[in-house]
Amino acid sequence: MDEERALCIVRAGEAGAIERVLRDYSDKHRSTFKFESTDEDKRKKLCEGIFKVLVKDVPTTCQVSCLEVLRILSRDKKILVPVTTKENMQILLRLAKLNESDDSLEKVSEFPVIVESLKCLCNIVFNSQMAQQLSLELNLAAKLCNLLRKYKDQKFSNDIKCSDLRLLFLLSLLHTDIRSQLRYELQGLPLLTQILESAFSIKWTDEYESAIDHNGPPLSPQETDCAIEALKALFNVTVDSWKVHKESDSHQFRVMAAVLRHCLLIVGPTEDKTEELHSNAVNLLSNVPVSCLDVLICPLTHEETAQEATTLDELPSDKAAEKETVLKNSAVVYNGMNMEAIHVLLSFMEKRIDKGSSYREGLTPVLSLLTECSRAHRNIRKFLKDKVLPPLRDVTNRPEVGSTVRNKLVRLMTHVDLGVKQIAAEFLFVLCKERVDSLLKYTGYGNAAGLLAARGLLAGGRGDNWYSEDEDTDTEEYKNAKPKEELLKPMGLKPDGTITPLEEALHQYSVIEETSSDTD
């Protein structure tokens, strides 16, 4: 009934009446995502009628009402086939100011039309394969990049920027060819990185270091949404970069990694938005060549070092709480390096563990990132070892019992999801410099057995990668308990089915094999 009434008035052609009826329709169906199949034909005709209105010289407010209804109707895949034509796509491109002949975005009154046109294109491209093909034919990705360049240094509507980035993300998600076009022909990596710099209002203090104001305000909701869309688009653009990395790209990847470091050290308007922002930053960091992740840490400046020492010295002896706060803040410093970003990643990882669900999607990216950082960068590995596997003092409880990060990770080593338990074990193994004796010390033999079996290290030894020979000192508690560990030995089944130490079981099987080979 709503579609029939709207269609009659749209066909009549009076702009004021069209605007009113479509505004009513939009208000009523704003949250509608499932439509009755009985009215499908009417919705198709209403879409066609709206496109006929959009080519006429009607007021901006009428255009906005038309586009709002079109955006709602384009949620229904079934009605898009007859209305998704090259002509109709070009109408939306013109209204979105995506034609190359449009050189300026100075009329603020046009911003709602641009935003709604981009939103319509997002729905249509996402729901229609024909629209996806037309996007390639019309070179939509290049037009979107051109629009971004028009306002990257200007304070235009964040809604325009966000909708543009969302459409760019969808195109790069649906077409691998567009990813390549964005990466090379359209220079999407530096363009999108600059969009992030603008969203975060970054001020560079060195080539790969930015000023961080820990007391500054959080990002606005609009800035946060723009940053998230840019991060998602950048992920698609760089998804295969770690495989095809060239030395000439090192600078650009380091700039992007430095921007992502800044991203990890700021917050959004809410805790959930901050987590979403940091989650997308983690995903993108996973695409950065590991050699370029060294910019996640940086040396302390003379001012930071002096300020930290002065603050502690100036506090009187009775200000224990204040001193504890200063010491807590200084926990992100290790070996003269600022480890704030790594500390944020570690906290992010622990929060994802504590959620207790969706480990494969939510936890494995950050665990993989920390593992690769630790394997490639000594200071990062040593800092994480200090936080995750501190000197062992609790020798009475099993390694998986407790609430420390180590306990949580050890529990994951026997998780039902193979991918989760493999990356958790790999992370701890790397922190132990791939030394079996060190891993067993912190995790116990039973928890580590899966990793060791897969690596062929059940009898001991170390992995294939080289690490520095810094000492791993034992606490007095561990030294006293170490002799008792002989009570726990790797066991195996003898040929008669009884349990015996693994070494003896293997020996008996080898004897049987030799005996069998000597007989016909």
N, C-alpha and C positions, 0 to 999 in steps of 0.2 A: 504493500500500500504506500509506504514512504517513497519507494523508487518510482512508482507510477505517478504520484503527485509531483515529485521533483522533475520527472521526465517531461510532463506536460508543460510545466512552467519554463524549463530550459528550452524547449522547442518553440515556445511563444516568443522568446528573444528579448524581453525587457530586462535590462541590466539590474535595476533595483529589485525587482521581484525574484530574479535568479539568485541574487546575492542572499536575500532573506530566506528563501526555501532551502538553499544549499547550506546556509549557516545552521538552520534548524536540523537538517539531516546530519551534519557533522557533529553537532552537540549531542544528538541522540545516539549516534553510532561510533563515537570516539573510541570506545573500548571494545568494539566488535571485531572479532578475528575469525569467527565462524559464521558462515552465511547459509541461508535456506536455499536449497537447490531449486525450489519452485520459482524463485524470483531471479534465477540466473540470467534469463534472456533480457529481463528489464534492466538489470545492472549493466549488461553489455551495451544496451542502447543508451543508457545514461552516460556511460563512459564516452561513447561516440559523440553524444550531444555536448558534453563538457569540452571535448577537444575542438568542436566547432565554435563554441563560445570563446575559447582561448585565442583563436586566430583573429578575433574581432577587436576593435578598439573599445574596450570596456574599462571602467575604473580599476585601479589597483586593488581596492577592497573586494571587488567582484572576482578578480583573478585569484586572489588568495582563497576565497570561498570555494571556487571551482577546484583549485589544486588540493585543498584539504579533503574534499570529498573524493577526488581522484586517488589520493594517497590511501584513503580508507578502502575504497573499492579494489585497489591494486593488491590488497592482501589476499584476494581470492584468485588463485592460479587459473581457474577454469574460464574466467572472463577475459583473460589477457590476450588470447590467441588472435581474435579479430581486431583488437585495438592496438596491438604492438606492431606498428608499421614504421617504416623509415620516416614518413612524413610526420607522424605523431611524435616520434623520438626527437625529431628536429625542432618541433614546437617547444618541447620541454628544454632542449639545449639552449634555444634562444631565450626563453624566460629565465633560465639559470645563469645567463650571461656567460655561457661557455663558448660562444662563437668567437673566433679569433678577431673579428672586426670590432668587438666591444673592448675598448681600451681603458675604460674607467668604471669605478664602482662608487660614484660620488653621491647618488641619490639614496638617502637613507630610507625613503618611502618605498624603494624597490626591494629592500632587504628581505621582507617577509615573502615576497614572490620568489626570490632566488632560493631561499631556504626551503620553501614548500616544493619547488620544482626539483631540487636536489633530493628531497625525501621521496618524492614520487619515483624518480629515477632509481633510487636505492631499492624500493619495493619491486618495481617492474623488472630491473636487471636480476634481482635475486630470484624472482618467481617465474621468469620466462626465458627459455633457451633461445628463442628468437631474438629477444632483446639483447641477450649476451652476444649473439653473432653480430647484431647491428652495432653494438658498442665497439667491436673490432673494426667494422667497416667505417664507422664515423670517427674513429680514432679518439674515443672518449677519454682514454687515460691521458693523452697529451693535452687535451682541453682542460682536464681537471688540474694537471700540473701547472698549466698556464694561469689558471684562476688563482691557484695558491701563490704563485710568484707575484701576482698583482698586489696582494695584500700581506705578504709575509712580514713586511716592515711597517705596516700600518695598522691602526686600531679599528679594523672593520669588525663586523659582527662575528663573534665566536661561533654563533649558530651556523653561519655560512661555512666557516672553516671546518667545523666539526662534521657537517653533512658532506662536504667535499671529501674529507679524509675517509669517512665511512664508505662512500661510494668507491673511492680508490682502493680501499681494503677489499671490498667485495670483488672488484674486477681482478685484482691480483690473486685473490683466493680461487676464483673460478677459472682463470686462464693462466697457464704456465707461461705462455708466450708474452703476456703482459708483464709478468714478473721480470723477464729478461729485458723487455723494452724499458721498464721503469729503472732497472739497475744500470743500464748502459746508455741507451739513447736519450732518455729523459733526465738522467742524472738524479734519480729519485733518492739515492742515499744522502747526498749533501743537502738536497732540498728539504727532505723530511726531518733531517737532523736539525736544520735551521728552524723548522717549525717547532720542534721541541725546545730549542734554546729560547725561542720567543715565549712559549707557554710558561717556561720556568723563570723567565727574566734573568738569565744567566749573565754574570759578570766575570770575565776571565781574569785570573791573577797570574797565570802562566800559560804555557802552550796547552797543557792538558789539565789544568787545575782551575777550579771556579771558587768564588767566594760563597761560603755557606753561612747564612744567618740563622742560627738555631733558635733565636727568639723572634724570628719574623712570623708574619701571619701565614696560615695554611693557604694552599692554592684554592682559588674559587671553584665552585662546581663546574663552571664553563671551561676554565683552564684545564681542570682535571680531565674532563670528557675529551677535549681536544688532544691532550697529551696521550690518553689511552688509545684513541683512534690512530694517532700518528705512530705509536709503538706497534700496534697491530699491523699497520700497513708496512712499516719497516721490517717487521718479522718476515712477511711474505717476500719482500724485496731481497732480503739477505739469507733466505732459508738454506741455500746451498753454498754460502760464502766460505764456510770452513773447508770445503772440498776444493775450491778453485781460487783460494786466496793468492794474490800476487803481492810482491813486496811494494809495488807502487801504490797499493791501496792501504798500506799500513797506517799512514797518517789519518786518512778518513775514518778508518775503523777505530783508531785511538781517540779521535775527537768524539765519535759516537759513544764509545765506552766511557769517556769522561763525562759526557752528558748524562749517561745512565747512572754513573756514580752519584752525580748531583741529584738525580731522580730518587735514588734510594735514601738520600739524606733529608728529603723534605716530606711533608705530609699533605694529604688532601683534606677536604672539608669534613669528612667523617672517617671513622676507623675502617669501615667496609670499603670506601673509595680508596683509602690509602693502600689497603691490601690488594685491591684490583690493580692499582697503579704499579705497585711493586711487583706483582705477579707478572704483568706484561713486560716489565723491565727485566726480570729474571729470564723470561722466555727469549727475549731479544739478545741478552748477554750470551745465551747458549749458542747463538749464531756467530758471535764474534770470534775470530781466530784467537786461540789461547795465548799466543805470543803477544797479543795486543791488550790482554787483560791486566798487564802490569800497571796500567793507569788507575786501577781500582784502589791502589794504595799509593801514598806519596810521603816524602820526608816531611817531618815537622818543620815548620818555619822557626826562625830564631825567636820570633815574638811568641809563638805558641809554647815553645820550650821554656822561655823565661817566665811567661805568665803562669804556667803550671807550677813551676818551682816557687815563684813568689807567693802564689795563693796559699800553698801549703805552709810556707814559712811564716806568713803573716797571721795565720789562724792561731789563737791562743790554745794552750794545752787542754783547757776545759771544754773546747768546742769539738767534741768527739764526733757529733752527728755531721757537722759541716765538713770535717776532714774526711769522714767516710764518703760523703757525697762527691768530694773532689777526687778521691781515690777511685770511686766507682766510675766517674767520667773518664779518668785516665786509663781505665781498663781497655779502651779502644786504641791505645798506643802500645806498639811492640817494636823493640829494637830500633827506636828512633823513627818509626814509620806510623803514619796515621792509618789506623785500621777500621775507621768508622763504617765504611761500606761493607767490609767483610763481616763486621759485627752485626750489621743489619741483616745481611743474608743468613747468618747463623740463627738469629732470632726468628726470622721469617721461616726458616726450616723447622725450628722447634715448634712454632705455632701450627704449622701444617701437620706435624706429627701428632700434636695434641688434639687436632680435629678428629682423628681416628677414622677418616673415610676419604675416599677418592685419592688414595695415595699415588696411583699411577699418573693421574693428570696433575695433581696438586703438589706432590712431594718430589717425584723423581726429577723434574727439571732443575730444581735448586740443589738437590743432592748431586746430580751429574755436574752442575756448574762448579760447586765447591770441590768436587773430586778432581776435575781437570785443572782448576786453579792451584790446588795443592800439589798436584803432580808436576806442574810447570814452574811454580814460583815458590822458592824456598821460604821466604818470609811469611807468605800466606799459610803454607803448610805448618810452619812452626807455631804461628799464632793460633790456628785452629786446633793443633795438637794440645796446646796449653789450655784451651777452653773446653775441648771435648774429652780429651784423655789426660787430665792433670795427674800429677804423681799419685800413685795408687795407695790409699790409706785404709779404705774399707775392704778388708780381706776376709770378713766373716760372712758376707752375703754373696749370693750368686750374682754374676755380672748383669743379668737381665732384671734383677730385683732392685727397685728404687726409682727415683724421680729425676735423676740427673740426665743430661743429654746423652751421656755414654749408655746409661741403662736403657733409654728409649731406643737408641740406635741398635743396641745389641738385641733387643726384643724383635726389631724388624729383620734381623738376620735369619729368623725362622718364620717369616711371614708367608702366608699361603700364596701370595702373588710372587711369581718367580722374578719378575723384573724389579720389584721393590726390594726383595731380600738380596738380590745380586748387587744393586747399586749401594745399598746400605753397607753391605760387607766390603765392597770395593772401596768406599770412602774411608772406612776405618783401616783397611789394609794399607791404603796410601798414607794415611796419617802415621802409620807404624813403619813407614819407609819400605813397605812390602816385605817385612821380616816376619817370618812365621812365629818365632819365639815371642816377639813383641806383641803380635796380634793375640796370641793365646793368653798372654798375661792379662790383657784387658777384656777379652771376650769369653774365654773358656773354650775348651776343645769342641764340645758339642755344638755350640753356636757357630763356630768357624768351619766345621767339617765340610759343609756344602761348598764354600769357596775354595778350601784347600783341595778337595777332591777334583773340582773343576780345573784347578791349576796344576794338578799333579804334585801337590806339596804336602800330602798327608804325613810324609815322613820328616817334614821340616824343610828348612832352607829359606830362600827368598825369591821374590819375583824378578822379572826381567829388567825393570827400570833402575837407573842409577840414582842414588840420593847421597847428599852430603853425610859425612861420618860424624855428625854431632852426637854427643853422648845422650843416652836415655837412662838417667840415674834412677835407682830404686830407692823407695822410702824404707825406713827402718821396719815399718809394719810389714811391708812386702818381703823384705829380706828374712824376717823371722818366720813368715808363713810359707816361703818358697819351698823349703825342704818337704813340707807336707803335700805338695802338689804331686809328688810321686804316687800318692794314693789314687790319682786319676790318670789312667793310661788309655790310649786309643786301643779299642778291642776289635776282634774279628771272629768269624766263625771257622772252626776247624773242619776238616772233611767229614768228621763224624757228627757235626752239628752242634758241638759244644763251643762255648765262648772262651777265647784265650787272647792274650796280648796280640795286637795286630802284627807285630814283627814275627812272632812265632807262627801265626796262622799263615802268613805269606810264605814263610820258609817251608812249612809242610806241603803247601800246594806246589811249590817249586820242586820239591823232592818227588812228589807224585808224578809231575810232568816229565821229569828226567827219567823216572822208572818206566813210564808209559812209552817214551820214545825209544827205549832200548828193546822193546818187545814187538813181535810181529802181530 
